[in-house]
Amino acid sequence: MKKWVLLLSSVIMISMAMAQNPPSDPPYKRFPTVPPLQLLMKDSSTLTKDQVKKHPLIIMYFSPTCDHCQHQMEDMIASMDKLSGTQIILATYNPFEEIDEFSQKFNLSKYPNIRVGRDSKYILPPFYNIRSLPYLALYNKKGELITTFEGNVKVAKLLQAFK
């Protein structure tokens, strides 16, 4: 009887130990390339990964009503001459009314390298494991991940990451 109890408790302990798997890396670390974008644009078209140009790329996940996101955009607009060769994709889950206000506030239509879309399928937050905004992911012209940032980042630091 003691042998059965010992065997049963050993099996239970081994099962419990095996159930404690370490958390897996988020998808962006396992697949360090441009994510499977499906951003709904204002004109009802969809921006996909295939439409991303072969330039350095910044994907910024933001909320139009987030103060930190607005400050990040102000800094980027102020240095747009240095970012003109970089494609910038702004993605949010917020409604188009808020996206439009944000776009108008920063006059984003003036910049051909900036595209703004709605992540209506909520693909990016779980892909990047986003916990705070703004969230920036930087890719080289081959579409390979360089680095990511959570929170505000100085433009000089963004430019340094691309070097």
Secondary structure as UniProt FT lines:
FT   HELIX           2..19
FT   HELIX           27..30
FT   STRAND          38..40
FT   TURN            42..43
FT   STRAND          46..48
FT   HELIX           49..51
FT   STRAND          57..61
FT   TURN            64..65
FT   HELIX           67..78
FT   HELIX           80..83
FT   TURN            84..85
FT   STRAND          87..92
FT   HELIX           96..105
FT   TURN            106..107
FT   HELIX           108..110
FT   TURN            112..113
FT   STRAND          114..118
FT   TURN            120..121
FT   HELIX           124..128
FT   STRAND          135..139
FT   TURN            141..142
FT   STRAND          144..150
FT   HELIX           155..162
//
